[in-house]
């Protein structure tokens, strides 16, 4: 949760969509969004990784003043996590997979020129 300075308003960083079944309610109750980066050079925002639903793993930039969020990265299959650079830009991600010799984890880097992984 995110709170104001007085600790009076408590908000979820990403408001989950309304659950359409009991299973979705349970999934939302068990899943948590996690802070990816506190963005020290931008005190009004944080980067959050969504923890539930069809957008689980997506990265959002959350405005701490008005509690709005904007998706900045849609997750892809087998992505295990993201890393930010000193400018708080997504620069690397971990991908997990299995090939003919077994399981592996690969690191992919993002091009600053065009944003491609």
N, CA, C and O of each residue as an XYZ file, in Angstrom:
468
protein
N       0.826     -1.185      0.000
C       0.000      0.000      0.000
C       0.871      1.250      0.000
O       2.030      1.221      0.413
N       0.287      2.344     -0.472
C       0.928      3.650     -0.454
C       0.096      4.528      0.475
O      -1.134      4.479      0.455
N       0.773      5.322      1.281
C       0.060      6.202      2.202
C       0.529      7.641      2.023
O       1.616      7.900      1.506
N      -0.320      8.572      2.463
C       0.084      9.980      2.451
C       1.019     10.236      3.630
O       1.259      9.345      4.445
N       1.543     11.453      3.716
C       2.526     11.784      4.751
C       1.949     11.627      6.161
O       2.667     11.240      7.083
N       0.664     11.923      6.332
C       0.040     11.792      7.647
C      -0.349     10.351      7.974
O      -0.696     10.052      9.117
N      -0.295      9.464      6.996
C      -0.685      8.072      7.227
C      -2.188      7.878      7.303
O      -2.660      6.908      7.897
N      -2.954      8.801      6.702
C      -4.409      8.726      6.775
C      -5.025      8.053      5.553
O      -5.981      7.289      5.684
N      -4.490      8.326      4.373
C      -5.013      7.714      3.143
C      -4.127      6.535      2.761
O      -2.920      6.695      2.583
N      -4.712      5.373      2.636
C      -3.979      4.175      2.215
C      -4.565      3.716      0.885
O      -5.774      3.520      0.768
N      -3.719      3.550     -0.101
C      -4.173      3.151     -1.443
C      -3.297      2.016     -1.954
O      -2.120      1.910     -1.607
N      -3.892      1.179     -2.779
C      -3.109      0.177     -3.487
C      -2.387      0.882     -4.628
O      -2.957      1.782     -5.244
N      -1.124      0.489     -4.932
C      -0.407      1.162     -6.017
C      -1.078      0.959     -7.367
O      -1.049      1.850     -8.217
N      -1.677     -0.197     -7.568
C      -2.407     -0.491     -8.799
C      -3.757     -1.053     -8.393
O      -3.828     -2.083     -7.723
N      -4.818     -0.390     -8.792
C      -6.146     -0.874     -8.456
C      -6.488     -2.055     -9.347
O      -6.528     -1.915    -10.569
N      -6.737     -3.228     -8.751
C      -7.063     -4.392     -9.576
C      -8.449     -4.250    -10.203
O      -9.329     -3.605     -9.634
N      -8.639     -4.854    -11.378
C      -9.974     -4.809    -11.979
C     -10.960     -5.607    -11.124
O     -10.556     -6.463    -10.337
N     -12.215     -5.329    -11.279
C     -13.235     -6.045    -10.511
C     -13.201     -7.534    -10.857
O     -13.243     -7.910    -12.028
N     -13.124     -8.359     -9.841
C     -13.074     -9.810    -10.041
C     -14.419    -10.308    -10.543
O     -15.469     -9.884    -10.058
N     -14.383    -11.212    -11.520
C     -15.626    -11.736    -12.081
C     -15.940    -13.148    -11.587
O     -16.950    -13.732    -11.980
N     -15.085    -13.694    -10.735
C     -15.348    -15.019    -10.182
C     -14.684    -15.132     -8.812
O     -13.854    -14.303     -8.439
N     -15.052    -16.146     -8.091
C     -14.455    -16.387     -6.767
C     -12.962    -16.691     -6.914
O     -12.155    -16.272     -6.084
N     -12.599    -17.419     -7.969
C     -11.189    -17.721     -8.200
C     -10.371    -16.450     -8.423
O      -9.260    -16.333     -7.905
N     -10.907    -15.499     -9.185
C     -10.218    -14.232     -9.402
C     -10.097    -13.454     -8.099
O      -9.070    -12.823     -7.852
N     -11.134    -13.488     -7.260
C     -11.061    -12.821     -5.954
C      -9.934    -13.405     -5.112
O      -9.178    -12.662     -4.486
N      -9.818    -14.721     -5.092
C      -8.762    -15.374     -4.324
C      -7.385    -15.047     -4.888
O      -6.444    -14.801     -4.133
N      -7.267    -15.045     -6.209
C      -5.986    -14.710     -6.845
C      -5.563    -13.297     -6.485
O      -4.399    -13.063     -6.160
N      -6.493    -12.354     -6.537
C      -6.178    -10.970     -6.194
C      -5.812    -10.826     -4.718
O      -4.945    -10.026     -4.365
N      -6.474    -11.600     -3.858
C      -6.174    -11.526     -2.433
C      -4.779    -12.041     -2.114
O      -4.138    -11.563     -1.178
N      -4.310    -13.005     -2.881
C      -3.002    -13.615     -2.622
C      -1.850    -12.916     -3.333
O      -0.694    -13.074     -2.941
N      -2.149    -12.151     -4.367
C      -1.102    -11.513     -5.160
C      -0.834    -10.096     -4.657
O      -1.737     -9.407     -4.180
N       0.412     -9.682     -4.772
C       0.803     -8.336     -4.359
C       1.599     -7.676     -5.460
O       2.432     -8.309     -6.108
N       1.338     -6.396     -5.667
C       2.200     -5.606     -6.534
C       3.494     -5.352     -5.770
O       3.477     -5.227     -4.546
N       4.615     -5.275     -6.486
C       5.900     -5.036     -5.835
C       6.563     -3.807     -6.436
O       6.424     -3.532     -7.628
N       7.277     -3.080     -5.608
C       7.990     -1.888     -6.063
C       9.266     -2.339     -6.771
O      10.099     -3.032     -6.187
N       9.406     -1.945     -8.020
C      10.604     -2.250     -8.799
C      11.674     -1.196     -8.569
O      12.853     -1.523     -8.439
N      11.267      0.077     -8.516
C      12.225      1.166     -8.345
C      11.514      2.340     -7.665
O      10.400      2.699     -8.048
N      12.151      2.929     -6.667
C      11.564      4.073     -5.971
C      11.819      5.382     -6.695
O      11.351      6.428     -6.245
N      12.550      5.355     -7.810
C      12.833      6.527     -8.639
C      13.334      7.704     -7.800
O      12.633      8.706     -7.659
N      14.544      7.590     -7.241
C      15.065      8.642     -6.366
C      15.145     10.019     -7.026
O      15.073     11.035     -6.335
N      15.291     10.067     -8.350
C      15.352     11.357     -9.046
C      13.978     11.889     -9.434
O      13.873     12.962    -10.029
N      12.924     11.146     -9.101
C      11.546     11.543     -9.407
C      10.685     11.235     -8.183
O      10.040     10.187     -8.143
N      10.659     12.115     -7.188
C       9.962     11.805     -5.931
C       8.449     11.670     -6.050
O       7.799     11.250     -5.092
N       7.870     12.014     -7.198
C       6.420     11.908     -7.374
C       5.971     10.568     -7.948
O       4.769     10.316     -8.038
N       6.908      9.701     -8.338
C       6.544      8.442     -8.992
C       7.373      7.269     -8.461
O       8.458      7.452     -7.909
N       6.831      6.061     -8.642
C       7.563      4.814     -8.414
C       7.246      3.869     -9.562
O       6.244      4.047    -10.254
N       8.088      2.870     -9.769
C       7.802      1.809    -10.729
C       7.333      0.589     -9.953
O       7.963      0.180     -8.978
N       6.218      0.010    -10.395
C       5.588     -1.113     -9.707
C       5.358     -2.245    -10.705
O       4.978     -2.004    -11.850
N       5.591     -3.485    -10.263
C       5.279     -4.662    -11.065
C       3.959     -5.227    -10.557
O       3.820     -5.542     -9.375
N       2.994     -5.350    -11.463
C       1.678     -5.860    -11.110
C       1.784     -7.325    -10.696
O       2.576     -8.080    -11.260
N       0.983     -7.720     -9.710
C       1.090     -9.071     -9.185
C      -0.073     -9.982     -9.450
O      -0.047    -11.124     -8.992
N      -1.121     -9.544    -10.178
C      -2.267    -10.431    -10.368
C      -2.968    -10.169    -11.687
O      -2.776     -9.135    -12.327
N      -3.781    -11.129    -12.071
C      -4.618    -10.988    -13.257
C      -3.873    -11.178    -14.556
O      -2.733    -11.641    -14.580
N      -4.536    -10.814    -15.635
C      -3.964    -11.025    -16.963
C      -2.781    -10.109    -17.231
O      -2.000    -10.362    -18.149
N      -2.635     -9.046    -16.444
C      -1.495     -8.146    -16.627
C      -0.404     -8.388    -15.586
O       0.436     -7.517    -15.359
N      -0.409     -9.546    -14.961
C       0.608     -9.869    -13.969
C       1.992     -9.804    -14.597
O       2.232    -10.399    -15.648
N       2.898     -9.083    -13.955
C       4.244     -8.913    -14.470
C       4.442     -7.639    -15.259
O       5.581     -7.278    -15.558
N       3.362     -6.939    -15.611
C       3.486     -5.663    -16.318
C       4.076     -4.615    -15.369
O       3.850     -4.658    -14.159
N       4.836     -3.675    -15.936
C       5.469     -2.619    -15.145
C       4.672     -1.323    -15.321
O       4.362     -0.914    -16.439
N       4.352     -0.695    -14.200
C       3.580      0.547    -14.200
C       4.369      1.656    -13.519
O       5.108      1.418    -12.564
N       4.198      2.879    -14.031
C       4.711      4.070    -13.364
C       3.540      4.641    -12.581
O       2.523      5.014    -13.167
N       3.675      4.712    -11.258
C       2.588      5.129    -10.384
C       2.878      6.529     -9.850
O       3.957      6.798     -9.322
N       1.891      7.416     -9.999
C       1.972      8.775     -9.478
C       1.569      8.750     -8.004
O       0.442      8.377     -7.678
N       2.473      9.141     -7.121
C       2.217      9.090     -5.687
C       1.324     10.224     -5.194
O       0.850     10.184     -4.059
N       1.091     11.225     -6.023
C       0.246     12.362     -5.623
C      -1.236     12.074     -5.850
O      -2.072     12.374     -4.998
N      -1.553     11.489     -7.007
C      -2.971     11.266     -7.314
C      -3.322      9.790     -7.505
O      -4.450      9.465     -7.877
N      -2.366      8.902     -7.252
C      -2.566      7.453     -7.289
C      -3.004      6.927     -8.655
O      -3.706      5.919     -8.739
N      -2.591      7.607     -9.721
C      -2.853      7.083    -11.057
C      -1.639      6.274    -11.504
O      -0.540      6.431    -10.970
N      -1.853      5.412    -12.484
C      -0.752      4.596    -12.982
C      -0.812      4.506    -14.499
O      -1.875      4.611    -15.111
N       0.358      4.309    -15.081
C       0.484      4.168    -16.531
C       1.394      2.973    -16.803
O       2.505      2.896    -16.279
N       0.914      2.046    -17.623
C       1.740      0.883    -17.951
C       2.865      1.323    -18.883
O       2.618      1.955    -19.910
N       4.101      0.985    -18.520
C       5.246      1.339    -19.355
C       5.897      0.115    -19.996
O       6.709      0.254    -20.912
N       5.545     -1.089    -19.520
C       6.088     -2.306    -20.127
C       5.089     -3.429    -19.958
O       4.716     -3.772    -18.836
N       4.660     -3.995    -21.053
C       3.793     -5.173    -21.020
C       4.695     -6.393    -20.931
O       5.649     -6.529    -21.697
N       4.393     -7.268    -20.003
C       5.242     -8.434    -19.805
C       5.132     -9.411    -20.967
O       4.160     -9.386    -21.722
N       6.109    -10.246    -21.100
C       6.111    -11.297    -22.114
C       6.270    -12.643    -21.421
O       6.677    -12.717    -20.261
N       5.949    -13.686    -22.136
C       6.038    -15.026    -21.579
C       7.461    -15.328    -21.117
O       8.434    -15.011    -21.802
N       7.560    -15.936    -19.966
C       8.816    -16.412    -19.369
C       9.740    -15.308    -18.850
O      10.894    -15.589    -18.524
N       9.267    -14.061    -18.765
C      10.079    -12.991    -18.173
C      10.009    -13.143    -16.658
O       8.927    -13.250    -16.080
N      11.184    -13.152    -16.024
C      11.261    -13.396    -14.587
C      11.498    -12.127    -13.777
O      11.361    -12.156    -12.554
N      11.847    -11.024    -14.411
C      12.064     -9.787    -13.667
C      12.744     -8.738    -14.513
O      13.278     -9.034    -15.582
N      12.723     -7.511    -14.030
C      13.313     -6.372    -14.737
C      14.335     -5.680    -13.853
O      14.267     -5.756    -12.626
N      15.284     -5.002    -14.491
C      16.278     -4.189    -13.794
C      16.283     -2.800    -14.415
O      16.140     -2.654    -15.629
N      16.449     -1.777    -13.575
C      16.485     -0.405    -14.066
C      17.913      0.122    -14.023
O      18.759     -0.397    -13.295
N      18.168      1.167    -14.816
C      19.475      1.815    -14.794
C      19.432      2.999    -13.830
O      18.435      3.199    -13.136
N      20.505      3.782    -13.786
C      20.567      4.916    -12.862
C      19.581      6.023    -13.213
O      19.281      6.874    -12.376
N      19.070      6.019    -14.453
C      18.053      6.990    -14.859
C      16.645      6.432    -14.670
O      15.671      7.035    -15.120
N      16.535      5.279    -14.002
C      15.257      4.601    -13.723
C      14.545      4.130    -14.979
O      13.320      4.007    -14.989
N      15.292      3.866    -16.028
C      14.751      3.292    -17.258
C      14.927      1.771    -17.202
O      15.919      1.277    -16.667
N      13.967      1.039    -17.755
C      14.117     -0.415    -17.835
C      15.255     -0.719    -18.804
O      15.178     -0.353    -19.976
N      16.310     -1.384    -18.331
C      17.480     -1.653    -19.170
C      17.787     -3.124    -19.337
O      18.437     -3.504    -20.311
N      17.339     -3.967    -18.414
C      17.618     -5.395    -18.529
C      16.441     -6.175    -17.972
O      15.670     -5.680    -17.149
N      16.325     -7.404    -18.443
C      15.303     -8.294    -17.901
C      15.852     -9.707    -17.888
O      16.747    -10.054    -18.658
N      15.300    -10.508    -17.002
C      15.684    -11.901    -16.901
C      14.596    -12.743    -17.539
O      13.407    -12.522    -17.309
N      15.010    -13.701    -18.334
C      14.074    -14.604    -18.999
C      14.448    -16.025    -18.594
O      15.615    -16.411    -18.656
N      13.453    -16.796    -18.182
C      13.679    -18.189    -17.812
C      13.032    -19.087    -18.850
O      11.947    -18.791    -19.350
N      13.700    -20.182    -19.172
C      13.176    -21.086    -20.195
C      13.833    -22.448    -20.044
O      14.692    -22.649    -19.185
N      13.422    -23.364    -20.880
C      13.989    -24.711    -20.918
C      14.327    -25.019    -22.361
O      13.531    -24.763    -23.264
N      15.522    -25.574    -22.578
C      15.896    -26.015    -23.920
C      16.280    -27.491    -23.864
O      15.964    -28.174    -22.889
N      16.948    -27.983    -24.882
C      17.301    -29.398    -24.966
C      18.236    -29.887    -23.880
O      18.306    -31.091    -23.629
N      18.958    -28.986    -23.228
C      19.892    -29.407    -22.178
C      19.382    -29.124    -20.773
O      19.995    -29.567    -19.801
N      18.284    -28.401    -20.642
C      17.719    -28.137    -19.321
C      17.249    -26.704    -19.158
O      17.115    -25.957    -20.127
N      17.003    -26.342    -17.908
C      16.506    -25.007    -17.585
C      17.655    -24.000    -17.594
O      18.797    -24.335    -17.281
N      17.330    -22.767    -17.957
C      18.332    -21.708    -17.942
C      17.666    -20.360    -17.688
O      16.457    -20.204    -17.857
N      18.488    -19.382    -17.275
C      18.054    -18.004    -17.112
C      18.952    -17.154    -17.998
O      20.176    -17.257    -17.919
N      18.358    -16.320    -18.838
C      19.115    -15.450    -19.733
C      18.851    -13.996    -19.351
O      17.760    -13.649    -18.898
N      19.854    -13.161    -19.537
C      19.710    -11.726    -19.321
C      19.625    -11.054    -20.677
O      20.488    -11.256    -21.531
N      18.586    -10.252    -20.877
C      18.422     -9.495    -22.111
C      18.557     -8.017    -21.783
O      18.044     -7.554    -20.765
N      19.243     -7.280    -22.638
C      19.449     -5.852    -22.434
C      18.615     -5.065    -23.439
O      18.391     -5.510    -24.565
N      18.164     -3.903    -23.019
C      17.317     -3.052    -23.858
C      18.168     -1.982    -24.530
O      18.984     -1.323    -23.885
N      17.969     -1.823    -25.817
C      18.697     -0.826    -26.572
C      18.199      0.573    -26.223
O      17.000      0.835    -26.320
N      19.084      1.471    -25.824
C      18.645      2.839    -25.549
C      18.182      3.574    -26.810
O      17.397      4.520    -26.737
N      18.676      3.128    -27.960
C      18.333      3.812    -29.222
C      16.890      3.574    -29.643
O      16.189      4.510    -30.030
N      16.434      2.295    -29.565
C      15.092      1.999    -30.078
C      14.200      1.244    -29.091
O      13.041      0.972    -29.404
N      14.708      0.905    -27.919
C      13.894      0.224    -26.907
C      13.717     -1.254    -27.139
O      12.985     -1.898    -26.388
N      14.354     -1.825    -28.148
C      14.206     -3.257    -28.437
C      15.020     -4.073    -27.429
O      16.080     -3.640    -26.980
N      14.516     -5.245    -27.084
C      15.237     -6.144    -26.178
C      16.183     -6.996    -26.982
O      16.894     -7.829    -26.420
